[in-house]
Amino acid sequence: MITEIKMPALSDAMTHGKLLCYLVQLGQTVTKGQPVAEVEADKANIEIEAPADGKIVRLCASVDEVVPVNNTLIQIESQQKS
């Protein structure tokens, strides 16, 4: 299952944020709650955390890119337990 990490809206007026850096690499395994990226929004820097355990399969934006709210930054592939 693919989980997408999207640019968050930190306020109702926020329309975009700037990707400052990735804190993970393609192919890296992450755990839920682990910081995966740092973004600048409304003149504040925030860390975005992984919402689930899994493996980073896609980095969707470039560093220093201005990304619209709700656009995907990272895709994580997680294993569902049966």
PyMOL Python script that loads the backbone (N, CA, C, O; Angstrom):
from pymol import cmd

cmd.read_pdbstr("""\
ATOM      1  N   MET A   1       0.842  -1.175   0.000  1.00  0.00           N
ATOM      2  CA  MET A   1       0.000   0.000   0.000  1.00  0.00           C
ATOM      3  C   MET A   1       0.891   1.244   0.000  1.00  0.00           C
ATOM      4  O   MET A   1       1.862   1.318   0.754  1.00  0.00           O
ATOM      5  N   ILE A   2       0.560   2.210  -0.842  1.00  0.00           N
ATOM      6  CA  ILE A   2       1.317   3.465  -0.926  1.00  0.00           C
ATOM      7  C   ILE A   2       0.642   4.522  -0.052  1.00  0.00           C
ATOM      8  O   ILE A   2      -0.560   4.762  -0.160  1.00  0.00           O
ATOM      9  N   THR A   3       1.436   5.145   0.810  1.00  0.00           N
ATOM     10  CA  THR A   3       0.980   6.257   1.637  1.00  0.00           C
ATOM     11  C   THR A   3       1.670   7.515   1.126  1.00  0.00           C
ATOM     12  O   THR A   3       2.887   7.530   0.936  1.00  0.00           O
ATOM     13  N   GLU A   4       0.896   8.562   0.905  1.00  0.00           N
ATOM     14  CA  GLU A   4       1.459   9.820   0.422  1.00  0.00           C
ATOM     15  C   GLU A   4       1.603  10.813   1.569  1.00  0.00           C
ATOM     16  O   GLU A   4       0.701  10.973   2.391  1.00  0.00           O
ATOM     17  N   ILE A   5       2.746  11.471   1.606  1.00  0.00           N
ATOM     18  CA  ILE A   5       2.970  12.563   2.550  1.00  0.00           C
ATOM     19  C   ILE A   5       2.823  13.840   1.741  1.00  0.00           C
ATOM     20  O   ILE A   5       3.550  14.058   0.772  1.00  0.00           O
ATOM     21  N   LYS A   6       1.884  14.679   2.141  1.00  0.00           N
ATOM     22  CA  LYS A   6       1.551  15.883   1.368  1.00  0.00           C
ATOM     23  C   LYS A   6       1.979  17.152   2.098  1.00  0.00           C
ATOM     24  O   LYS A   6       2.190  17.154   3.311  1.00  0.00           O
ATOM     25  N   MET A   7       2.100  18.223   1.330  1.00  0.00           N
ATOM     26  CA  MET A   7       2.397  19.530   1.916  1.00  0.00           C
ATOM     27  C   MET A   7       1.217  19.919   2.798  1.00  0.00           C
ATOM     28  O   MET A   7       0.093  20.034   2.311  1.00  0.00           O
ATOM     29  N   PRO A   8       1.462  20.122   4.091  1.00  0.00           N
ATOM     30  CA  PRO A   8       0.354  20.456   4.996  1.00  0.00           C
ATOM     31  C   PRO A   8      -0.056  21.923   4.894  1.00  0.00           C
ATOM     32  O   PRO A   8       0.734  22.776   4.488  1.00  0.00           O
ATOM     33  N   ALA A   9      -1.290  22.198   5.265  1.00  0.00           N
ATOM     34  CA  ALA A   9      -1.782  23.573   5.392  1.00  0.00           C
ATOM     35  C   ALA A   9      -1.701  23.938   6.865  1.00  0.00           C
ATOM     36  O   ALA A   9      -2.398  23.347   7.691  1.00  0.00           O
ATOM     37  N   LEU A  10      -0.868  24.892   7.197  1.00  0.00           N
ATOM     38  CA  LEU A  10      -0.689  25.287   8.591  1.00  0.00           C
ATOM     39  C   LEU A  10      -1.662  26.376   9.008  1.00  0.00           C
ATOM     40  O   LEU A  10      -1.791  26.690  10.192  1.00  0.00           O
ATOM     41  N   SER A  11      -2.347  26.951   8.023  1.00  0.00           N
ATOM     42  CA  SER A  11      -3.376  27.950   8.301  1.00  0.00           C
ATOM     43  C   SER A  11      -4.374  27.914   7.156  1.00  0.00           C
ATOM     44  O   SER A  11      -4.095  27.352   6.097  1.00  0.00           O
ATOM     45  N   ASP A  12      -5.532  28.510   7.370  1.00  0.00           N
ATOM     46  CA  ASP A  12      -6.551  28.551   6.323  1.00  0.00           C
ATOM     47  C   ASP A  12      -6.089  29.351   5.107  1.00  0.00           C
ATOM     48  O   ASP A  12      -6.515  29.084   3.984  1.00  0.00           O
ATOM     49  N   ALA A  13      -5.223  30.326   5.334  1.00  0.00           N
ATOM     50  CA  ALA A  13      -4.766  31.192   4.250  1.00  0.00           C
ATOM     51  C   ALA A  13      -3.566  30.619   3.490  1.00  0.00           C
ATOM     52  O   ALA A  13      -3.207  31.131   2.429  1.00  0.00           O
ATOM     53  N   MET A  14      -2.953  29.579   4.013  1.00  0.00           N
ATOM     54  CA  MET A  14      -1.750  29.022   3.388  1.00  0.00           C
ATOM     55  C   MET A  14      -2.098  28.319   2.073  1.00  0.00           C
ATOM     56  O   MET A  14      -3.007  27.491   2.024  1.00  0.00           O
ATOM     57  N   THR A  15      -1.364  28.660   1.011  1.00  0.00           N
ATOM     58  CA  THR A  15      -1.600  28.045  -0.299  1.00  0.00           C
ATOM     59  C   THR A  15      -0.417  27.208  -0.782  1.00  0.00           C
ATOM     60  O   THR A  15      -0.567  26.377  -1.678  1.00  0.00           O
ATOM     61  N   HIS A  16       0.766  27.428  -0.186  1.00  0.00           N
ATOM     62  CA  HIS A  16       1.957  26.701  -0.607  1.00  0.00           C
ATOM     63  C   HIS A  16       3.022  26.760   0.483  1.00  0.00           C
ATOM     64  O   HIS A  16       2.921  27.542   1.428  1.00  0.00           O
ATOM     65  N   GLY A  17       4.030  25.931   0.337  1.00  0.00           N
ATOM     66  CA  GLY A  17       5.176  25.936   1.233  1.00  0.00           C
ATOM     67  C   GLY A  17       6.420  25.598   0.428  1.00  0.00           C
ATOM     68  O   GLY A  17       6.325  25.127  -0.706  1.00  0.00           O
ATOM     69  N   LYS A  18       7.576  25.836   1.008  1.00  0.00           N
ATOM     70  CA  LYS A  18       8.837  25.574   0.318  1.00  0.00           C
ATOM     71  C   LYS A  18       9.514  24.366   0.952  1.00  0.00           C
ATOM     72  O   LYS A  18       9.697  24.318   2.169  1.00  0.00           O
ATOM     73  N   LEU A  19       9.886  23.389   0.122  1.00  0.00           N
ATOM     74  CA  LEU A  19      10.609  22.218   0.608  1.00  0.00           C
ATOM     75  C   LEU A  19      12.056  22.622   0.858  1.00  0.00           C
ATOM     76  O   LEU A  19      12.787  22.940  -0.080  1.00  0.00           O
ATOM     77  N   LEU A  20      12.469  22.609   2.124  1.00  0.00           N
ATOM     78  CA  LEU A  20      13.836  23.004   2.470  1.00  0.00           C
ATOM     79  C   LEU A  20      14.812  21.848   2.311  1.00  0.00           C
ATOM     80  O   LEU A  20      15.911  22.027   1.785  1.00  0.00           O
ATOM     81  N   CYS A  21      14.413  20.654   2.768  1.00  0.00           N
ATOM     82  CA  CYS A  21      15.284  19.487   2.633  1.00  0.00           C
ATOM     83  C   CYS A  21      14.520  18.212   2.942  1.00  0.00           C
ATOM     84  O   CYS A  21      13.521  18.216   3.660  1.00  0.00           O
ATOM     85  N   TYR A  22      15.018  17.129   2.382  1.00  0.00           N
ATOM     86  CA  TYR A  22      14.555  15.799   2.769  1.00  0.00           C
ATOM     87  C   TYR A  22      15.461  15.312   3.885  1.00  0.00           C
ATOM     88  O   TYR A  22      16.667  15.556   3.859  1.00  0.00           O
ATOM     89  N   LEU A  23      14.896  14.635   4.850  1.00  0.00           N
ATOM     90  CA  LEU A  23      15.657  14.061   5.954  1.00  0.00           C
ATOM     91  C   LEU A  23      15.812  12.557   5.770  1.00  0.00           C
ATOM     92  O   LEU A  23      16.313  11.863   6.655  1.00  0.00           O
ATOM     93  N   VAL A  24      15.378  12.058   4.612  1.00  0.00           N
ATOM     94  CA  VAL A  24      15.459  10.636   4.264  1.00  0.00           C
ATOM     95  C   VAL A  24      15.951  10.523   2.824  1.00  0.00           C
ATOM     96  O   VAL A  24      16.013  11.510   2.091  1.00  0.00           O
ATOM     97  N   GLN A  25      16.298   9.300   2.438  1.00  0.00           N
ATOM     98  CA  GLN A  25      16.743   9.039   1.074  1.00  0.00           C
ATOM     99  C   GLN A  25      15.835   8.005   0.429  1.00  0.00           C
ATOM    100  O   GLN A  25      15.175   7.230   1.120  1.00  0.00           O
ATOM    101  N   LEU A  26      15.806   7.997  -0.885  1.00  0.00           N
ATOM    102  CA  LEU A  26      15.051   7.014  -1.641  1.00  0.00           C
ATOM    103  C   LEU A  26      15.516   5.612  -1.245  1.00  0.00           C
ATOM    104  O   LEU A  26      16.715   5.337  -1.208  1.00  0.00           O
ATOM    105  N   GLY A  27      14.565   4.735  -0.952  1.00  0.00           N
ATOM    106  CA  GLY A  27      14.884   3.365  -0.559  1.00  0.00           C
ATOM    107  C   GLY A  27      15.056   3.165   0.936  1.00  0.00           C
ATOM    108  O   GLY A  27      15.143   2.030   1.406  1.00  0.00           O
ATOM    109  N   GLN A  28      15.105   4.252   1.684  1.00  0.00           N
ATOM    110  CA  GLN A  28      15.298   4.167   3.134  1.00  0.00           C
ATOM    111  C   GLN A  28      14.026   3.681   3.817  1.00  0.00           C
ATOM    112  O   GLN A  28      12.919   4.023   3.401  1.00  0.00           O
ATOM    113  N   THR A  29      14.191   2.877   4.875  1.00  0.00           N
ATOM    114  CA  THR A  29      13.069   2.436   5.692  1.00  0.00           C
ATOM    115  C   THR A  29      12.837   3.467   6.790  1.00  0.00           C
ATOM    116  O   THR A  29      13.783   3.925   7.429  1.00  0.00           O
ATOM    117  N   VAL A  30      11.569   3.831   7.006  1.00  0.00           N
ATOM    118  CA  VAL A  30      11.214   4.810   8.029  1.00  0.00           C
ATOM    119  C   VAL A  30      10.170   4.220   8.972  1.00  0.00           C
ATOM    120  O   VAL A  30       9.490   3.247   8.646  1.00  0.00           O
ATOM    121  N   THR A  31      10.062   4.829  10.138  1.00  0.00           N
ATOM    122  CA  THR A  31       9.058   4.419  11.110  1.00  0.00           C
ATOM    123  C   THR A  31       8.070   5.560  11.328  1.00  0.00           C
ATOM    124  O   THR A  31       8.397   6.732  11.140  1.00  0.00           O
ATOM    125  N   LYS A  32       6.874   5.196  11.722  1.00  0.00           N
ATOM    126  CA  LYS A  32       5.831   6.188  11.981  1.00  0.00           C
ATOM    127  C   LYS A  32       6.344   7.215  12.988  1.00  0.00           C
ATOM    128  O   LYS A  32       6.891   6.855  14.030  1.00  0.00           O
ATOM    129  N   GLY A  33       6.162   8.497  12.667  1.00  0.00           N
ATOM    130  CA  GLY A  33       6.597   9.575  13.548  1.00  0.00           C
ATOM    131  C   GLY A  33       8.000  10.082  13.263  1.00  0.00           C
ATOM    132  O   GLY A  33       8.410  11.102  13.816  1.00  0.00           O
ATOM    133  N   GLN A  34       8.743   9.388  12.408  1.00  0.00           N
ATOM    134  CA  GLN A  34      10.101   9.811  12.068  1.00  0.00           C
ATOM    135  C   GLN A  34      10.053  11.039  11.161  1.00  0.00           C
ATOM    136  O   GLN A  34       9.304  11.043  10.184  1.00  0.00           O
ATOM    137  N   PRO A  35      10.833  12.084  11.459  1.00  0.00           N
ATOM    138  CA  PRO A  35      10.883  13.244  10.565  1.00  0.00           C
ATOM    139  C   PRO A  35      11.436  12.836   9.197  1.00  0.00           C
ATOM    140  O   PRO A  35      12.460  12.157   9.115  1.00  0.00           O
ATOM    141  N   VAL A  36      10.752  13.255   8.116  1.00  0.00           N
ATOM    142  CA  VAL A  36      11.166  12.871   6.764  1.00  0.00           C
ATOM    143  C   VAL A  36      11.493  14.066   5.871  1.00  0.00           C
ATOM    144  O   VAL A  36      12.184  13.915   4.863  1.00  0.00           O
ATOM    145  N   ALA A  37      11.002  15.248   6.235  1.00  0.00           N
ATOM    146  CA  ALA A  37      11.269  16.443   5.427  1.00  0.00           C
ATOM    147  C   ALA A  37      11.108  17.681   6.295  1.00  0.00           C
ATOM    148  O   ALA A  37      10.435  17.662   7.325  1.00  0.00           O
ATOM    149  N   GLU A  38      11.746  18.758   5.849  1.00  0.00           N
ATOM    150  CA  GLU A  38      11.585  20.051   6.513  1.00  0.00           C
ATOM    151  C   GLU A  38      11.059  21.035   5.481  1.00  0.00           C
ATOM    152  O   GLU A  38      11.596  21.142   4.378  1.00  0.00           O
ATOM    153  N   VAL A  39       9.999  21.754   5.852  1.00  0.00           N
ATOM    154  CA  VAL A  39       9.397  22.730   4.948  1.00  0.00           C
ATOM    155  C   VAL A  39       9.305  24.089   5.631  1.00  0.00           C
ATOM    156  O   VAL A  39       9.283  24.190   6.857  1.00  0.00           O
ATOM    157  N   GLU A  40       9.252  25.125   4.808  1.00  0.00           N
ATOM    158  CA  GLU A  40       9.054  26.488   5.294  1.00  0.00           C
ATOM    159  C   GLU A  40       7.655  26.918   4.875  1.00  0.00           C
ATOM    160  O   GLU A  40       7.290  26.861   3.701  1.00  0.00           O
ATOM    161  N   ALA A  41       6.888  27.346   5.866  1.00  0.00           N
ATOM    162  CA  ALA A  41       5.522  27.782   5.589  1.00  0.00           C
ATOM    163  C   ALA A  41       5.174  28.905   6.548  1.00  0.00           C
ATOM    164  O   ALA A  41       5.423  28.803   7.750  1.00  0.00           O
ATOM    165  N   ASP A  42       4.607  29.958   6.030  1.00  0.00           N
ATOM    166  CA  ASP A  42       4.244  31.113   6.854  1.00  0.00           C
ATOM    167  C   ASP A  42       5.422  31.590   7.703  1.00  0.00           C
ATOM    168  O   ASP A  42       5.258  31.922   8.876  1.00  0.00           O
ATOM    169  N   LYS A  43       6.612  31.621   7.098  1.00  0.00           N
ATOM    170  CA  LYS A  43       7.848  32.101   7.734  1.00  0.00           C
ATOM    171  C   LYS A  43       8.294  31.252   8.916  1.00  0.00           C
ATOM    172  O   LYS A  43       9.065  31.718   9.755  1.00  0.00           O
ATOM    173  N   ALA A  44       7.822  30.013   8.993  1.00  0.00           N
ATOM    174  CA  ALA A  44       8.241  29.085  10.042  1.00  0.00           C
ATOM    175  C   ALA A  44       8.723  27.795   9.388  1.00  0.00           C
ATOM    176  O   ALA A  44       8.166  27.354   8.382  1.00  0.00           O
ATOM    177  N   ASN A  45       9.762  27.194   9.964  1.00  0.00           N
ATOM    178  CA  ASN A  45      10.247  25.908   9.478  1.00  0.00           C
ATOM    179  C   ASN A  45       9.624  24.806  10.323  1.00  0.00           C
ATOM    180  O   ASN A  45       9.629  24.877  11.552  1.00  0.00           O
ATOM    181  N   ILE A  46       9.087  23.785   9.657  1.00  0.00           N
ATOM    182  CA  ILE A  46       8.503  22.661  10.385  1.00  0.00           C
ATOM    183  C   ILE A  46       9.016  21.352   9.795  1.00  0.00           C
ATOM    184  O   ILE A  46       9.335  21.268   8.609  1.00  0.00           O
ATOM    185  N   GLU A  47       9.088  20.331  10.650  1.00  0.00           N
ATOM    186  CA  GLU A  47       9.428  18.994  10.192  1.00  0.00           C
ATOM    187  C   GLU A  47       8.139  18.236   9.922  1.00  0.00           C
ATOM    188  O   GLU A  47       7.179  18.332  10.686  1.00  0.00           O
ATOM    189  N   ILE A  48       8.125  17.490   8.841  1.00  0.00           N
ATOM    190  CA  ILE A  48       6.993  16.633   8.514  1.00  0.00           C
ATOM    191  C   ILE A  48       7.385  15.214   8.891  1.00  0.00           C
ATOM    192  O   ILE A  48       8.488  14.763   8.581  1.00  0.00           O
ATOM    193  N   GLU A  49       6.475  14.510   9.562  1.00  0.00           N
ATOM    194  CA  GLU A  49       6.752  13.160  10.041  1.00  0.00           C
ATOM    195  C   GLU A  49       6.072  12.111   9.178  1.00  0.00           C
ATOM    196  O   GLU A  49       5.040  12.366   8.557  1.00  0.00           O
ATOM    197  N   ALA A  50       6.668  10.933   9.151  1.00  0.00           N
ATOM    198  CA  ALA A  50       6.075   9.801   8.434  1.00  0.00           C
ATOM    199  C   ALA A  50       4.793   9.379   9.151  1.00  0.00           C
ATOM    200  O   ALA A  50       4.795   9.218  10.371  1.00  0.00           O
ATOM    201  N   PRO A  51       3.700   9.198   8.407  1.00  0.00           N
ATOM    202  CA  PRO A  51       2.443   8.786   9.019  1.00  0.00           C
ATOM    203  C   PRO A  51       2.349   7.275   9.237  1.00  0.00           C
ATOM    204  O   PRO A  51       1.412   6.792   9.873  1.00  0.00           O
ATOM    205  N   ALA A  52       3.333   6.527   8.700  1.00  0.00           N
ATOM    206  CA  ALA A  52       3.301   5.068   8.795  1.00  0.00           C
ATOM    207  C   ALA A  52       4.712   4.516   8.627  1.00  0.00           C
ATOM    208  O   ALA A  52       5.604   5.203   8.129  1.00  0.00           O
ATOM    209  N   ASP A  53       4.902   3.274   9.046  1.00  0.00           N
ATOM    210  CA  ASP A  53       6.154   2.571   8.792  1.00  0.00           C
ATOM    211  C   ASP A  53       6.202   2.194   7.316  1.00  0.00           C
ATOM    212  O   ASP A  53       5.163   1.927   6.712  1.00  0.00           O
ATOM    213  N   GLY A  54       7.390   2.171   6.735  1.00  0.00           N
ATOM    214  CA  GLY A  54       7.501   1.736   5.349  1.00  0.00           C
ATOM    215  C   GLY A  54       8.822   2.127   4.729  1.00  0.00           C
ATOM    216  O   GLY A  54       9.763   2.528   5.413  1.00  0.00           O
ATOM    217  N   LYS A  55       8.868   2.001   3.408  1.00  0.00           N
ATOM    218  CA  LYS A  55      10.067   2.283   2.626  1.00  0.00           C
ATOM    219  C   LYS A  55       9.785   3.465   1.699  1.00  0.00           C
ATOM    220  O   LYS A  55       8.741   3.515   1.050  1.00  0.00           O
ATOM    221  N   ILE A  56      10.715   4.411   1.641  1.00  0.00           N
ATOM    222  CA  ILE A  56      10.573   5.570   0.757  1.00  0.00           C
ATOM    223  C   ILE A  56      10.724   5.085  -0.689  1.00  0.00           C
ATOM    224  O   ILE A  56      11.772   4.564  -1.069  1.00  0.00           O
ATOM    225  N   VAL A  57       9.661   5.263  -1.496  1.00  0.00           N
ATOM    226  CA  VAL A  57       9.704   4.805  -2.888  1.00  0.00           C
ATOM    227  C   VAL A  57       9.716   5.956  -3.894  1.00  0.00           C
ATOM    228  O   VAL A  57      10.017   5.748  -5.070  1.00  0.00           O
ATOM    229  N   ARG A  58       9.392   7.164  -3.439  1.00  0.00           N
ATOM    230  CA  ARG A  58       9.417   8.303  -4.370  1.00  0.00           C
ATOM    231  C   ARG A  58       9.551   9.611  -3.603  1.00  0.00           C
ATOM    232  O   ARG A  58       8.856   9.842  -2.614  1.00  0.00           O
ATOM    233  N   LEU A  59      10.456  10.458  -4.074  1.00  0.00           N
ATOM    234  CA  LEU A  59      10.588  11.827  -3.593  1.00  0.00           C
ATOM    235  C   LEU A  59      10.019  12.697  -4.709  1.00  0.00           C
ATOM    236  O   LEU A  59      10.607  12.788  -5.786  1.00  0.00           O
ATOM    237  N   CYS A  60       8.887  13.330  -4.459  1.00  0.00           N
ATOM    238  CA  CYS A  60       8.084  13.936  -5.529  1.00  0.00           C
ATOM    239  C   CYS A  60       8.385  15.398  -5.823  1.00  0.00           C
ATOM    240  O   CYS A  60       7.925  15.922  -6.837  1.00  0.00           O
ATOM    241  N   ALA A  61       9.134  16.060  -4.977  1.00  0.00           N
ATOM    242  CA  ALA A  61       9.438  17.479  -5.187  1.00  0.00           C
ATOM    243  C   ALA A  61      10.944  17.683  -5.072  1.00  0.00           C
ATOM    244  O   ALA A  61      11.650  16.864  -4.484  1.00  0.00           O
ATOM    245  N   SER A  62      11.415  18.766  -5.630  1.00  0.00           N
ATOM    246  CA  SER A  62      12.835  19.111  -5.555  1.00  0.00           C
ATOM    247  C   SER A  62      13.081  20.024  -4.361  1.00  0.00           C
ATOM    248  O   SER A  62      12.213  20.809  -3.978  1.00  0.00           O
ATOM    249  N   VAL A  63      14.265  19.914  -3.778  1.00  0.00           N
ATOM    250  CA  VAL A  63      14.653  20.804  -2.688  1.00  0.00           C
ATOM    251  C   VAL A  63      14.597  22.241  -3.197  1.00  0.00           C
ATOM    252  O   VAL A  63      15.015  22.529  -4.318  1.00  0.00           O
ATOM    253  N   ASP A  64      14.081  23.132  -2.370  1.00  0.00           N
ATOM    254  CA  ASP A  64      13.874  24.558  -2.664  1.00  0.00           C
ATOM    255  C   ASP A  64      12.675  24.819  -3.574  1.00  0.00           C
ATOM    256  O   ASP A  64      12.428  25.963  -3.955  1.00  0.00           O
ATOM    257  N   GLU A  65      11.934  23.777  -3.923  1.00  0.00           N
ATOM    258  CA  GLU A  65      10.735  23.951  -4.748  1.00  0.00           C
ATOM    259  C   GLU A  65       9.586  24.481  -3.895  1.00  0.00           C
ATOM    260  O   GLU A  65       9.419  24.075  -2.745  1.00  0.00           O
ATOM    261  N   VAL A  66       8.800  25.385  -4.462  1.00  0.00           N
ATOM    262  CA  VAL A  66       7.576  25.867  -3.822  1.00  0.00           C
ATOM    263  C   VAL A  66       6.467  24.894  -4.224  1.00  0.00           C
ATOM    264  O   VAL A  66       6.168  24.719  -5.405  1.00  0.00           O
ATOM    265  N   VAL A  67       5.865  24.265  -3.207  1.00  0.00           N
ATOM    266  CA  VAL A  67       4.904  23.185  -3.435  1.00  0.00           C
ATOM    267  C   VAL A  67       3.522  23.613  -2.940  1.00  0.00           C
ATOM    268  O   VAL A  67       3.392  24.048  -1.796  1.00  0.00           O
ATOM    269  N   PRO A  68       2.493  23.501  -3.774  1.00  0.00           N
ATOM    270  CA  PRO A  68       1.134  23.829  -3.326  1.00  0.00           C
ATOM    271  C   PRO A  68       0.674  22.904  -2.194  1.00  0.00           C
ATOM    272  O   PRO A  68       1.069  21.740  -2.127  1.00  0.00           O
ATOM    273  N   VAL A  69      -0.158  23.436  -1.318  1.00  0.00           N
ATOM    274  CA  VAL A  69      -0.751  22.649  -0.235  1.00  0.00           C
ATOM    275  C   VAL A  69      -1.462  21.440  -0.840  1.00  0.00           C
ATOM    276  O   VAL A  69      -2.096  21.538  -1.890  1.00  0.00           O
ATOM    277  N   ASN A  70      -1.346  20.318  -0.173  1.00  0.00           N
ATOM    278  CA  ASN A  70      -1.950  19.032  -0.549  1.00  0.00           C
ATOM    279  C   ASN A  70      -1.275  18.344  -1.727  1.00  0.00           C
ATOM    280  O   ASN A  70      -1.746  17.291  -2.157  1.00  0.00           O
ATOM    281  N   ASN A  71      -0.190  18.897  -2.266  1.00  0.00           N
ATOM    282  CA  ASN A  71       0.581  18.172  -3.273  1.00  0.00           C
ATOM    283  C   ASN A  71       1.505  17.189  -2.566  1.00  0.00           C
ATOM    284  O   ASN A  71       1.990  17.460  -1.468  1.00  0.00           O
ATOM    285  N   THR A  72       1.743  16.053  -3.201  1.00  0.00           N
ATOM    286  CA  THR A  72       2.548  14.992  -2.603  1.00  0.00           C
ATOM    287  C   THR A  72       4.024  15.366  -2.588  1.00  0.00           C
ATOM    288  O   THR A  72       4.575  15.830  -3.586  1.00  0.00           O
ATOM    289  N   LEU A  73       4.658  15.151  -1.423  1.00  0.00           N
ATOM    290  CA  LEU A  73       6.094  15.354  -1.269  1.00  0.00           C
ATOM    291  C   LEU A  73       6.847  14.028  -1.342  1.00  0.00           C
ATOM    292  O   LEU A  73       7.895  13.927  -1.981  1.00  0.00           O
ATOM    293  N   ILE A  74       6.291  13.006  -0.673  1.00  0.00           N
ATOM    294  CA  ILE A  74       6.964  11.710  -0.534  1.00  0.00           C
ATOM    295  C   ILE A  74       5.925  10.602  -0.625  1.00  0.00           C
ATOM    296  O   ILE A  74       4.791  10.761  -0.175  1.00  0.00           O
ATOM    297  N   GLN A  75       6.327   9.471  -1.215  1.00  0.00           N
ATOM    298  CA  GLN A  75       5.489   8.274  -1.192  1.00  0.00           C
ATOM    299  C   GLN A  75       6.219   7.189  -0.410  1.00  0.00           C
ATOM    300  O   GLN A  75       7.407   6.940  -0.613  1.00  0.00           O
ATOM    301  N   ILE A  76       5.469   6.550   0.494  1.00  0.00           N
ATOM    302  CA  ILE A  76       5.992   5.461   1.319  1.00  0.00           C
ATOM    303  C   ILE A  76       5.216   4.199   0.979  1.00  0.00           C
ATOM    304  O   ILE A  76       3.987   4.216   0.909  1.00  0.00           O
ATOM    305  N   GLU A  77       5.934   3.108   0.771  1.00  0.00           N
ATOM    306  CA  GLU A  77       5.284   1.816   0.558  1.00  0.00           C
ATOM    307  C   GLU A  77       5.312   1.067   1.881  1.00  0.00           C
ATOM    308  O   GLU A  77       6.377   0.823   2.449  1.00  0.00           O
ATOM    309  N   SER A  78       4.132   0.707   2.360  1.00  0.00           N
ATOM    310  CA  SER A  78       4.056  -0.015   3.626  1.00  0.00           C
ATOM    311  C   SER A  78       3.497  -1.407   3.391  1.00  0.00           C
ATOM    312  O   SER A  78       2.710  -1.631   2.472  1.00  0.00           O
ATOM    313  N   GLN A  79       3.913  -2.328   4.229  1.00  0.00           N
ATOM    314  CA  GLN A  79       3.433  -3.704   4.157  1.00  0.00           C
ATOM    315  C   GLN A  79       2.228  -3.840   5.060  1.00  0.00           C
ATOM    316  O   GLN A  79       2.308  -3.561   6.256  1.00  0.00           O
ATOM    317  N   GLN A  80       1.108  -4.270   4.494  1.00  0.00           N
ATOM    318  CA  GLN A  80      -0.073  -4.514   5.309  1.00  0.00           C
ATOM    319  C   GLN A  80       0.029  -5.906   5.890  1.00  0.00           C
ATOM    320  O   GLN A  80       0.400  -6.857   5.202  1.00  0.00           O
ATOM    321  N   LYS A  81      -0.304  -6.015   7.158  1.00  0.00           N
ATOM    322  CA  LYS A  81      -0.283  -7.323   7.808  1.00  0.00           C
ATOM    323  C   LYS A  81      -1.623  -8.001   7.602  1.00  0.00           C
ATOM    324  O   LYS A  81      -2.677  -7.382   7.745  1.00  0.00           O
ATOM    325  N   SER A  82      -1.568  -9.293   7.262  1.00  0.00           N
ATOM    326  CA  SER A  82      -2.823 -10.009   7.028  1.00  0.00           C
ATOM    327  C   SER A  82      -3.227 -10.827   8.223  1.00  0.00           C
ATOM    328  O   SER A  82      -4.262 -11.493   8.193  1.00  0.00           O
TER     329      SER A  82
END
""", "prot")
cmd.dss("prot")
cmd.show_as("cartoon", "prot")
cmd.util.cbc("prot")
cmd.orient("prot")
